[in-house]
Structures are given as structure tokens and as C-alpha cells.
């Protein structure tokens, strides 16, 4: 549910659609969330590459964004179409400062096609906080029907608990992401976290990171609506975070 493409300056330049999908297939992952920091410029390429796969080997893609709030909290917002992802990205980018990317410091921000060819570069720095609060970002994401997940929730860097030290009153989310750092203990040192379902995601920035941890979903189809049902254990759907041993 959390795989970066080459548009993220912190991701490898090799994180292009064919490489991402091949790595997922090799690790028997058949559903990924493809995101970039405050952007969705590679969402259409990922969706086109998904459609080109043979039906028997298809890795389904949910496009989206990893939004950074004014407080520095990251939220993964996933949807069913590139258009929805671009809509969320446009909202975030309207709240970004006009800072130029410095590739020698932060890395390239590559726009690619479905074959993995570079077709352009994003020149505005994407790896920065928007002027939107965490509550505003999660509120817009949920109101628009996106799957809304607190990214690496307990991590000191950009995690909900790590940054704020608490969960703000009125917080609305679909799930918390445990990240790749070992088994998830619901609540752990923060019992209020037990209020939300948990998932494991790799936060992959390199192909070899994909499948380091994963989440098993029992779904009728790979869609945001079905995942929301699974997270709440409704209509026979369910979810189980997993860690490789």
C-alpha cells in the first residue's frame, strides 16, 4: 500500500512502472499502492502499465499520493483512478511553497511513461510540507472517498505519533501503517492507536524493498471500497498484517 515511483526525489531512479510491477510479481504481491510525495505525475503511467499486463499475472495498482501536512505528518491517500489521484495532488500542490528542487541534494524527480522512459522532470521540490494541516488533509481525503492511512505512524520522522506525540481529537482515518520495522502490536505504548485498523507496508523506495512486509486482504475485488470493508471486518472481508520471517 506504499510504493514510491521515481517522481519522489528520495526514490531510486529505477522505480519505474515495469520495474515496480515485475518486483511485485516476483514477490507474489498482487496489489500495490503507488504514491509520490505531494504528487501524482506518474499515476497514469502506472495505471497504463498495469493494464498492459496479462490477466493471469496482473499486479493491481491503486494510485495516490503521500501528503505531508504543515506539521510534517505523512498521510497515504489511495484511490481507484489516476484522475482521483491527480485531483488530490492538485489540492496539495496549491498549498506548496515555490521551492526549486536541487537534484544534487534531494535527488531527481522523474516523470516517466508506462515503459519506464523519462519524459520530464518535476522542478518544484516535492519533499516539503504543505500549508495544510494533518486534519485538513485526512478530512479532504476521506470526504473524496480515498483510502486514508497514517503513514509509518509511530516513526519519529514524519509519523503521526513520532511528530505530534499524540493523536489529535477528532482524527479521522481508515487505518494506521506500521511500516517495515517488525510486528505491529495494536496500541503498543499508545493505547489510543488501537482505535484504528493496522496494516504493514514497505514504504518502498527501491525495487528490493517491495514485499519486505505486506498485508493480506480478503476481497471480492481490488478496490478502495473493498479494502475499507476489509479494514472494518465487514461483509466477510478481512485483513492481516504480515512480516517476512
C-alpha positions in Angstrom: 0.0 0.0 0.0 3.0 2.3 0.0 5.4 2.1 -3.0 7.2 5.2 -4.4 8.0 5.9 -8.1 10.9 7.8 -9.5 9.0 11.0 -9.1 9.8 11.0 -5.4 13.3 12.6 -5.0 14.1 10.1 -2.3 13.3 7.1 -4.5 15.6 5.2 -6.8 15.6 6.3 -10.5 14.9 2.7 -11.3 11.4 2.9 -9.7 9.5 3.0 -12.9 6.3 1.1 -13.8 7.8 -2.0 -15.4 10.4 -2.5 -12.6 7.9 -1.9 -9.8 5.3 -4.4 -11.3 8.0 -7.0 -12.0 9.3 -6.8 -8.5 5.8 -7.1 -7.0 5.1 -10.2 -9.2 8.4 -11.8 -8.2 7.4 -11.4 -4.5 3.9 -12.6 -5.1 2.4 -9.2 -4.3 -0.7 -8.7 -6.4 -1.9 -5.3 -5.1 0.2 -2.2 -4.5 -0.4 1.4 -3.7 1.7 3.7 -5.9 2.4 7.1 -4.4 4.8 10.0 -4.5 5.3 13.0 -2.2 2.6 15.5 -2.7 2.3 14.5 -6.4 0.7 12.0 -8.8 2.5 12.8 -12.0 3.3 9.1 -12.6 -0.1 7.8 -11.7 -1.3 7.5 -15.4 1.9 5.7 -16.4 1.4 3.2 -13.5 -2.2 2.5 -14.5 -1.3 2.1 -18.2 1.4 -0.4 -17.3 -1.0 -2.3 -15.1 -3.5 -2.6 -17.9 -0.8 -4.0 -20.3 -0.2 -7.0 -18.0 -1.6 -10.3 -18.9 -4.7 -11.1 -16.7 -3.1 -14.1 -15.1 0.0 -12.1 -13.9 -1.6 -8.7 -13.2 -0.5 -6.7 -10.2 -3.3 -4.3 -9.5 -2.4 -0.7 -8.8 -4.1 1.8 -6.6 -2.7 5.2 -7.4 -2.4 8.0 -4.9 -0.2 10.5 -3.0 1.8 10.6 0.2 0.8 14.0 1.6 2.9 16.0 4.0 1.0 18.2 6.4 2.1 21.6 7.8 3.1 19.7 11.0 5.3 17.3 9.0 3.0 14.3 9.2 2.7 12.0 6.2 -0.6 10.5 5.1 -1.0 8.0 2.3 -4.1 8.6 0.2 -5.1 6.0 -2.3 -7.8 5.8 -4.9 -9.1 3.8 -7.8 -8.1 6.1 -10.7 -5.3 8.3 -11.8 -7.8 11.2 -12.1 -8.7 11.0 -8.4 -5.0 10.9 -7.5 -4.3 13.9 -9.7 -7.2 15.8 -8.0 -5.7 15.2 -4.6 -2.3 16.1 -5.8 -3.6 19.4 -7.3 -5.1 20.3 -3.9 -1.7 19.6 -2.2 0.3 21.4 -4.7 -1.8 24.5 -4.4 -0.6 24.6 -0.9 3.1 24.0 -1.6 5.8 26.7 -1.5 7.5 27.5 -4.8 10.8 25.9 -3.8 13.1 24.6 -6.6 14.3 21.0 -6.4 18.0 20.6 -6.0 18.7 17.2 -7.6 22.2 17.0 -6.3 20.9 17.3 -2.8 17.4 15.7 -2.8 17.5 13.5 -6.0 15.8 13.7 -9.4 12.0 13.9 -9.6 11.4 12.0 -12.8 8.2 11.9 -14.8 8.0 8.6 -16.7 5.8 6.8 -19.2 4.4 3.3 -18.9 7.6 1.8 -20.5 9.7 3.5 -17.9 11.2 6.1 -20.1 11.8 9.5 -18.6 9.6 12.1 -20.3 10.3 15.1 -18.0 11.4 16.3 -14.6 9.4 18.0 -11.9 11.3 21.1 -11.0 9.4 22.2 -7.8 10.6 20.5 -4.7 8.0 17.8 -3.7 9.6 16.7 -0.5 8.3 19.5 1.7 5.4 20.3 4.0 2.2 21.8 2.5 0.4 24.5 4.3 -2.5 22.1 5.0 -2.9 20.6 8.5 -3.0 16.9 9.1 -6.7 17.2 9.9 -7.4 19.1 6.7 -5.5 16.5 4.6 -7.2 13.5 6.1 -10.6 15.2 6.0 -10.4 16.0 2.3 -9.1 12.5 1.5 -11.9 10.8 3.4 -14.6 13.2 2.0 -13.5 12.3 -1.5 -13.7 8.6 -0.7 -9.9 7.9 -0.8 -8.3 5.3 1.4 -6.7 7.3 4.1 -3.8 5.9 6.1 -1.4 7.5 8.6 2.0 6.6 7.1 4.6 4.9 9.3 2.5 6.1 12.2 4.9 5.5 15.1 8.1 6.6 13.3 9.9 9.6 14.7 10.4 11.1 11.2 7.0 12.1 9.6 4.9 9.6 11.7 1.7 10.8 13.3 2.9 9.7 16.8 6.5 10.5 16.2 5.8 14.1 15.2 2.9 15.1 17.3 3.4 12.7 20.2 -0.4 12.2 20.4 -3.4 11.6 18.2 -5.4 14.9 17.9 -9.0 14.8 19.0 -11.4 14.3 16.1 -8.8 12.4 14.0 -10.4 10.5 11.1 -8.5 7.7 9.3 -9.1 4.4 7.6 -6.0 2.8 9.0 -2.6 3.2 10.5 0.5 2.0 8.7 3.1 0.1 10.9 5.8 0.4 8.3 8.6 -2.2 7.7 10.0 -2.2 11.3 8.8 -5.5 12.7 5.5 -6.9 14.0 2.6 -4.5 14.8 1.3 -4.5 18.3 -2.1 -2.9 18.3 -1.8 0.1 20.5 1.7 -0.7 21.8 2.9 2.1 24.0 0.0 4.2 22.7 -3.3 2.5 23.5 -5.3 5.2 21.6 -3.8 3.7 18.4 -5.9 0.6 18.9 -8.9 2.7 17.7 -7.9 2.1 14.1 -7.1 -1.0 12.0 -3.4 -1.5 11.2 -1.6 -2.5 8.0 2.0 -3.3 7.2 3.5 -1.5 4.1 7.1 -1.5 2.9 7.3 2.3 2.1 9.4 1.0 -0.8 11.9 3.4 -2.4 13.8 0.7 -4.2 12.6 -2.4 -6.0 14.2 -4.7 -3.5 12.1 -3.2 -0.7 8.8 -4.3 -2.2 7.4 -7.2 -0.3 9.7 -6.7 2.8 6.4 -6.6 4.7 2.9 -6.8 3.4 -0.8 -7.1 4.3 -3.1 -9.9 3.3 -6.6 -8.7 2.3 -9.6 -11.0 1.6 -11.5 -9.0 -1.0 -14.1 -9.5 -3.7 -12.1 -7.2 -6.0 -9.0 -4.9 -5.6 -10.7 -1.6 -4.9 -10.7 1.1 -2.3 -14.3 0.3 -1.3 -13.4 -3.4 -0.7 -10.3 -2.5 1.3 -12.4 -0.2 3.5 -14.7 -3.2 4.2 -11.8 -5.4 5.0 -10.3 -3.0 7.4 -13.5 -3.0 9.4 -14.1 -6.7 9.0 -17.4 -6.2 7.2 -19.3 -8.4 4.7 -16.9 -11.3 5.1 -13.8 -9.2 4.2 -10.8 -9.2 6.5 -7.2 -8.1 6.8 -4.0 -9.4 8.3 -0.7 -7.5 8.5 2.3 -9.8 7.8 6.1 -9.8 8.2 8.6 -12.0 6.4 10.4 -14.5 8.7 
